């Protein structure tokens, strides 16, 4: 049986790189789509193939021979609305279109808490939340089998291994470590849901299987 090959879009990002390492350590094949391959120069693994491409270009070739796609790319907090539009919205929509054309079996989207109702988010976050909302909506209408993960506020703490999909009543508790998001993404790839799913995710008191 041919081994699954997962394309990680944004594999050199803070979550994407952790996910790449987790999947390789698990013996899985990974195609890493990055703008600058030198950012993965510290990872040596025979199951890793690197595709160097800017997401503003046509990157459909990166999906060749892939089974799953994880979209973990992001414009970053220091960029303006223009870059958010290009990466978090347009590139995510292109990725879904390419996945459809390549008959990808499972598409995992890293979205954000608040993407369901951008108008209710902080004003300075609204361009980002609108981009995430529209990208999610495009994926939902694509006909692909999908999982959308909407993590809470991201932290750089060590992984806790404990989760909840119930939004905490206190906004200060609505957070999750990037490391835990990476673990959740790998779980999602390895255990695709029977039905399309949208899951908010935070650190909590449950094991990952219980949270999903």
C-alpha positions in Angstrom: 0.0 0.0 0.0 1.4 3.4 -1.0 2.3 5.6 1.9 0.2 8.8 2.3 1.9 12.0 1.4 0.8 15.2 3.2 1.5 18.6 1.8 2.1 21.2 4.5 1.6 24.7 3.1 3.5 27.1 5.3 5.8 24.4 6.6 8.4 26.9 7.8 6.0 28.8 10.0 5.7 28.5 13.7 3.0 25.9 13.6 3.9 24.4 10.2 7.5 23.6 11.2 6.4 21.8 14.4 3.9 19.8 12.5 6.5 18.9 9.8 8.8 17.6 12.6 6.0 15.7 14.3 4.9 13.9 11.1 8.4 13.0 10.1 9.2 11.7 13.6 6.0 9.5 13.1 7.5 8.1 10.0 5.2 9.9 7.6 5.9 11.4 4.2 5.8 15.1 4.1 5.9 17.6 1.2 6.8 21.0 2.6 5.8 24.1 0.7 7.9 27.0 1.7 9.0 30.3 0.3 12.5 29.9 1.5 13.8 26.3 1.8 16.8 27.4 4.0 14.3 27.8 6.9 14.0 24.0 6.9 17.8 23.4 6.6 17.9 21.9 10.1 15.6 19.1 9.2 17.1 16.1 7.5 14.8 13.2 6.7 14.4 10.9 3.7 10.6 11.2 3.9 10.8 15.0 3.5 10.5 16.7 0.1 10.7 20.5 -0.1 8.9 22.6 -2.6 10.2 26.2 -2.8 7.5 28.5 -4.1 5.8 31.9 -3.3 2.1 31.5 -2.5 1.3 34.5 -4.6 2.4 32.4 -7.6 0.8 29.2 -9.1 1.8 26.4 -6.7 -0.6 23.7 -8.0 2.4 21.5 -8.9 3.1 21.1 -5.2 0.0 19.0 -4.8 1.2 16.3 -7.2 1.1 12.8 -5.6 -0.2 14.2 -2.3 -3.1 12.6 -0.4 -3.7 15.3 2.2 -3.2 19.0 2.5 -2.7 21.1 5.6 -2.9 24.9 5.0 -0.9 26.4 7.9 0.4 29.5 6.1 -0.3 32.9 7.4 0.8 36.5 6.6 2.0 37.1 10.2 1.0 39.7 12.7 3.4 42.3 11.5 2.0 42.6 7.9 -0.7 44.8 6.7 -4.2 44.1 5.3 -2.8 43.7 1.7 -0.6 40.7 2.7 -3.4 39.2 4.8 -5.6 39.4 1.7 -3.0 37.7 -0.5 -2.0 34.9 1.9 -4.7 34.2 4.4 -7.5 34.6 1.8 -6.4 34.3 -1.8 -3.7 31.7 -1.3 -6.0 29.6 0.9 -8.7 29.7 -1.8 -6.2 28.7 -4.5 -5.0 25.8 -2.3 -8.6 24.5 -2.1 -9.1 24.9 -5.8 -5.8 23.0 -6.5 -6.8 20.3 -4.0 -10.1 19.8 -5.8 -8.3 19.5 -9.1 -5.8 17.0 -7.7 -8.6 15.0 -5.9 -7.1 15.4 -2.5 -8.8 13.2 0.0 -8.6 15.4 3.1 -8.0 19.2 3.4 -7.1 20.6 6.9 -7.4 24.3 7.3 -5.8 26.3 10.1 -8.3 29.1 10.7 -8.9 31.2 13.8 -11.3 31.7 16.6 -13.6 34.5 15.6 -13.6 33.6 11.9 -17.3 32.6 12.2 -18.3 36.2 13.1 -15.6 38.7 12.1 -17.8 41.7 12.9 -17.7 40.8 16.6 -13.9 40.7 16.7 -11.6 43.6 17.7 -11.4 46.2 14.9 -7.7 45.8 14.4 -8.3 42.0 13.8 -11.2 42.3 11.4 -9.2 42.2 8.1 -7.5 39.0 9.3 -10.8 37.5 10.6 -12.6 38.4 7.4 -9.9 36.7 5.3 -10.1 33.6 7.4 -13.9 33.6 7.2 -14.0 33.9 3.5 -11.3 31.2 3.0 -13.3 28.9 5.3 -16.4 29.6 3.3 -14.7 28.8 0.0 -13.4 25.5 1.4 -16.9 24.6 2.7 -18.3 25.1 -0.8 -15.5 23.3 -2.6 -16.8 19.8 -2.4 -13.6 18.7 -0.6 -13.6 16.5 2.5 -12.4 19.1 5.0 -11.5 19.8 8.6 -11.3 23.4 9.7 -9.5 24.1 13.0 -10.1 27.4 14.7 -7.5 27.7 17.5 -7.8 30.3 20.2 -5.1 32.9 21.0 -1.8 31.3 20.3 1.1 31.0 22.8 4.7 29.7 22.6 4.4 27.6 25.7 5.3 23.9 25.7 2.7 21.4 24.6 0.3 20.4 27.3 -1.4 17.5 25.5 -4.7 18.7 26.9 -7.5 20.2 24.9 -11.1 21.4 24.7 -13.4 22.3 21.9 -15.7 24.3 24.2 -15.0 28.0 24.1 -14.0 29.1 27.7 -16.3 31.6 29.3 -13.3 33.8 30.2 -11.6 35.3 27.1 -8.3 35.1 28.9 -8.6 31.3 28.9 -9.4 31.1 25.2 -5.8 30.2 24.2 -3.7 27.3 23.1 -0.1 26.6 22.5 1.2 26.4 19.0 2.8 23.1 19.9 -0.6 21.7 20.9 -2.1 23.0 17.6 0.6 21.1 15.7 -0.3 17.9 17.6 -4.0 18.5 16.9 -3.3 18.9 13.2 -1.4 15.6 13.0 -4.2 13.9 14.9 -6.6 15.4 12.3 -4.6 14.1 9.4 -4.3 10.7 10.9 -7.9 10.5 11.9 -10.0 12.2 9.3 -13.6 12.8 10.4 -16.4 10.9 8.7 -18.1 14.2 8.1 -16.8 17.6 7.3 -16.0 19.4 10.6 -15.3 22.9 12.0 -13.7 22.7 15.5 -12.7 25.5 17.8 -9.7 24.4 19.9 -8.2 25.6 23.2 -6.1 24.1 25.9 -8.3 22.3 28.4 -8.6 19.1 30.3 -9.3 16.5 27.6 -7.2 14.2 25.5 -7.1 15.1 21.9 -9.4 12.3 20.8 -12.0 13.5 23.3 -11.8 17.1 22.2 -12.5 16.1 18.6 
